[in-house]
């Protein structure tokens, strides 16, 4: 009898374990504010404020300003607009270096802390960067008041030669640029099928939301370009050490191994929920096994994020296009390399669901692509008060293309010291392969010019 009950208990336990794998996973997330000098993964989003010499309409309470002409900028964080005012700490200061910020959004800038900045003069010209400490505020989300943190930063040109009282708002951005940079994230850890993972959500546009969804930017240029998307940042790692390169743009779906999950984030509850999707899904085979990969929906307004996906993954049926991916691979000497690539405007769509053999083609074999401008570029330089015209030039661009029509945007040597692949000798570029060379000849073989390409 005891044996019978033990067997029954094991059967029930096995059923519970199996059922749990199909249930939603709630992952607790905690709000993290970056301290001064923070290291590690510190994702920073930003927004540029439109500044004006006139205060906005409405009943505002302002502190007494030192400068002749304070500047004003409005920003919406969460559901409320907040006003920022630029001032000087002392009357003789060349640059704006003090900020009043309506952190509590009550239209009274006299009851908030004064924020003073530190100037960093650029030795290469009349530019100055002013950095400020963290500005903390609170925002309303889902009927709750939650913390938020940002850091202002200014890029300035000395305005002493101009009459600030007559400064035209249209040319103001040439002299004063104000950025608000995010200074906080949500992070959490969870286990799935016996493996540990870490998550980080980051706000890319200082809006107060951490789940602004993926959307392809509508760029219509006559030449081929890498695809880009707006949206908040999603970082997932199995070693707890993601870096900025590991960014995915937040979408509604996440594939881990061969499981598809619907994602939802509740800041009020402090949880992100992964709900397994088991119905109305179809197989998609991947040409390679990436560390991270994203595919965009046909309308460009959502994406499926993937982390360490299996060779065949399950996704909702529809038309998609590759967006980006990250690969790790060892060379013949055992050194580890990382490759990151982005789709281009030429990357084709594919359909999942028409057959069981849908294949996402990308990656190897890679091929070099050199593009030359279709017209000459005139070059003039100033020397000793005189204008000199140099011989016209033809810009040429070197790219590496994968089989999905994607361009490599990063190739880095990240571990080991035995590689036989030549590395760049340029400062701060020693982790990348040596710059490729080129030679241009006439039809009869005469060399016209030769040189090497440069990164960037």
N, C-alpha and C positions, 0 to 999 in steps of 0.2 A: 504493500500500500504506500509506504513512504516513497518507494521508487516511482510509483505512478504519479504522486503529487509533485515530485521533483521534476519529472518529465513534463508535466502540465505547466509548471511554473516556467520552465525553460522555453516552452512553446509560446507562452504569453509574452515573456520578455523579448523573444526574437521578433514577435509581431509588433511590439511597441517600438523596438529599434528601427524596424523597417518603416513603420508609420511615421516615426519622427523625421526620417530623411525626406519625407514628402510634405512636411509641415513648414509653415513660414518660420524664418529665423529672425528674431528681434535682436539687434546688435546695439547695446548701449553706447552712445557717443558722448564725449565730454568736450566742453568748450575750452579751447586753449588760447590764451593771449601770449604773444611773443614778447619776451623781455628784451631790453637793450642788449645788443650783441649776441642775439640768439644764433645758434648753429644748427646744423642738420637741415632737414626739410622745412623750409619756411616759405611756402607758396605765397606770392604777392600778386594781387590784382590791383588795378588802379583805374581811376577815372580822372579826366582833365576837366577842370571847372572853367566855365565861361565867366570871366571877370568883367565888371563894369565899374566906372567911376561914380555911378549913382546908386544910392541905396534902393532896394526894391520897394514897391508899393506896400503899404500896410502899416500897422502900428508896431513899431520896433523900439526897443530901448537899447541905446548904444552907450558904450563907455566913451570917455573923452579920449580922442586920438591925438597922437603926437605929430603924425605926418600931415602935410598940407592936404594931401588927397588920398584918403583911404580907398581901398578897392574892395568890391563886394562880389560874392559868389554864392549861389544857392545850390544845394545838393539834396536829393531825396534818398534817404537811407531808411529802409523799412517802409512804413506808411506815412512818414512825416518828412516835410522839407526842413532843412536846417541851413542857417546862414553862417557864412564864414567871412570875416573882415580882416584884411591885411593892413598892418600898421608898422611903424618903426619903434624900436625900443627907446632910442634917443633922437633928438632933433637933427643931429649931425650925421646920422647913419646914412650911407649911400643906398643901402638896399632895404627892401621890406624884410623884416626879420621878427615880427611879432604877429600872432594870430589870436583873434577872438572867435570862438566857435560856440554856437548855440547848441551845446551838447544835449540839453534837456528839451529842446524844441518848444520852448515857451515864449519865443520872440523877445526874450530878455537876455542880452549878451553880457550883462553886468554881474550875473550870478553864476557864471561859469569860470573855471580856472583860466588864467592868462597863459598862453603857450608861446614861449620864446624859443627861437631857433638859433642854430650855429652855422655861421657862414663858412663855405669852402670855396675859395677863389680859384678859378681856373687860370693857370699860368699861360695857357695858349691863347687867351683873348680876354675881352672885357666881360667874361661870363662869371656868374656866381651861382652856386647851388646852396640853398639854405635848407637844412634838415631839422625837423622838429621831433620832439618826443611823442610818445603815444598819447592819443586823445581817446578817452573812453566815453562811451555813450550807452544808451539802452534803447532797444527798438521793440515795437509791438509785433508779435508774430503769433498767429493762432490764439488770440485772446490772452496771450501771456507777454510779460515784459522780460526781454532777454538781453544779456550783455553783448556788446560789440566794441571793437577797437580798431582804430585806424591811425595812420601817420601821415601828416601833410608834408609836402616837399615843394620847394619853389626853384624854378630856373629863371635867372634874372640877368638883365643887362643894365648897367648904370644909367639911371634916368636923369642924372644931374644936368645933362646938356639939353634937356627938354623941359618945357613948362608943364608941370604935372597938372596944373589947373586947366590947361587947354589940350590935354592929351586926348586924341581921337580914339574912341572905343574900338574903331575898326582896325587900328594898328597896334592896339594894346597887346595882343598875343605875341607880337614880335619882341616885346621887351619883358613881359611878365607871363610866366606859365605856372599854373598852380595844379599840383596833382594830389589826390588823396589816395593813399595806398593802404590796402587791407593789412591788418596786423593780428589776425586771429584765424583759427580753423576749428573744425570739429574732427575729433579722432576717436577710434575705437578698435577693439580687437575681438576676434571671434574664432571658433573652431567649427570646421565642417569636414565630416568624414574623417575625423582623426587628425586633420591638419590645421595649423594655426595661421591666421591671416590678420593683417592690419589694414584699416581703412582711414583715409583722410579726405574730408570735403573742404574745398577752398572757394571763396568768393572772388571772382575774377574782375568784377566791375564796381566793387564797393557799393552794391545795392542793398546789402543786408540779407540777401537770399543766397543760399549755398547750393541751390539746385536749379539754377537757370539752365534750361535744357539746350542741348546741342542744336545748332542751326548753321547750315552752310552759309557763308557770307556770299552775297550776290555780287560777284565781281565779273564784269564783262569787259575783258581786255582782248585785243585782237591776237595776242600771242599766248602760247601755252604757259600756264602757271601752276604752281602747287596749290592744291585745294586747302582752304582754311575754314575754320568754324568758330563761332562764338558760343559761349556757354561756360558754366562753372567747371572747376577742376575736380577730378575724381582720381584718387591714388589708391591702389591696392597692391599689397606685397605679401609674400610668404616668408620673408626673412626679416621683416620689421625695419628695413633700411631703404625705403624708396627715395629717389632723388627727383629733381625737377624734370629730368628727361622722361621719367616714368608716367607722366601725366596722360590721363584720358579725359576727353570732354564728356561731361555728365550726360547720360542717356537713360531711358526708362528701363533698359534691359541689361543684364549682366550674365555672361556665360563663364562658369568656372568648371574646368575640365569638360565634361559632356552634359552638364546640367544648366538649364536656362532658368533665370530668376527675374521676376518683375521687382523693381526697386521703388520704395517710397520712403521719404525722410520726413520725420515729424520733429522739428526743433522744440516744440512745446513738451513733447514726451521725452526728448533726448534720445530717440532711437531711429535707426534706419532698418527697414524690414526687407528681407529677401524672401519673396514668395515663389516657390517652385512653379514653373509652368509645365504642365504635362499634357495639355490638350491643344489641338490645332497647331501643331508644330511639325516641321519637316526637316530631313537631314541636309546638311551642307558639309561637303568635304573641303578641307583646307590643303592647299598645295604644299605648305610648309608648316612647321610647328613653331609659332611665335611665342614670345613671353606675354606680349600684349597686342591686341588688334581691335580695330573698330571698323564697322561697316555702317554706312549711312542709308537711311530710307530714301525711296525715290523722290519724295518731296523735299528732301534735305532738312527736315525739321525734327529729326530724331536719329538715334543711332543705337546699335547693339555693341556694348563693350564686351571684350573677352579678355580673360586672364588665364594664362597657361592652358589654352583650349586643347581638347583632344583632336585627333585627326579628323573625326567627324563630329560635328556639333548639331544641336537641334535648335531651330529658330522658327519664328512665325513665317508663314509663306508670304512671298511678295518679291518686289524688285528692289535690289540693293546695289550699292557701289562701295568698293574698298575706300576707306578714308585714311587710316594710318596703321602702322605696326612697328613692333620692336622685336629684334632677334638677338640671341646670344649664340656665339659659335667659337670653338677653339680652332686655332690654326694648326699646321702640321707639327709645330714645336710645343703645342700644348698651351700657348698663351690665349687668353680669352678676349674676344672682341664683341662690341655691341654695334648693331646696325639699326638705324631708325629711318623710316621712309614715309612719305606722304603721297596720297593720290594726286593726280593732276587733272586739269580740265579735259584731258583725253582719256582718262581711265573709264573703261566701259561699265555699264550696268550689267547685272546678271539676275536671273530669276531663280528663286528657290521655291520648289513645290511642284514644278511641272514633271519632274522625274525624280527617281531616287539617287541620281548620279550628279546632282548639281555640284559644280566645282568652282571654288574661288581661286582664281589663278593670280599669283603674285610671287615675287622673289626671284630665285634662281631660274635660269641663268641671267645674270646682270650684264648690261652692255653700256659702253660709254656713248654719250650723245653730246655732240658739239654743235652749238647754235650760233650763227653769225647774224648780225644785224643786216637788214637789206638796204641800208644806206650809210654813207660816210658820216662821221661825226666831226664837226669842226672844233678845233681846240685853240683857244687863245689864252695867253698868260700875261700878267703884268710884271715888268722887270724895270727897275730904276725909272719909274714914271712913264714907261713906254709900253704900248700894247704890241705883243708879238704874236703872230699867227703861226702855229705849228702845222706840220703836214696832217691832213685829215686821217682819222683812225676808224677802224671797223671793230666795234666791241664783239668779242666772242665769249661764249659761256660754256663751261664744261659741266655736264651732269652725268650721273649714273642711273640708268633706268632698269626697272624690274619688269617681269613679264605681264604685270597688271597695268602697265603704263604709269607706274609710280616712280618718283624721284627719291633717291637717297638724300636725306638732309643731315645725317650724322653717321660717321663711322669712326669708332674710338677703340683704341687699345686700352683695356681696363685692368688687365691682370697678367703678370708674368714678365720675364726679362730675357726670354730665349727666342723671341720671334725673329725671323729672317726677313720680314717685310720691312723695307726702309721706312723710317718715320721722319716727319717734318723736323727741320732744324730751326724753325721759326720760334720766337718767344711765345710761350703759352700754347703752342700747338704740337708739342712733342708726343701727344697721345694720338695724333692722327697720321695717316699714311703720308709719305712725302708727296709734295705737290706734283701733279702730272705735268709733263713737258709737251710742247708742241713745236712743229716746224712747218712753215708754209713755203711751198715751192711753186715755181712756174711749171708749165706743161713740159718744158724741156729738162726739168730736173734742177734748175738753178734755185738755190735757197734764197728766198726773199727776206725772211726773218724767222727767228726762233726764240723761244723763251719758256716760261712756265706759268701755269695758272696760279691764282691766289685764292685761299679760302675766303668766303664771304662775298 
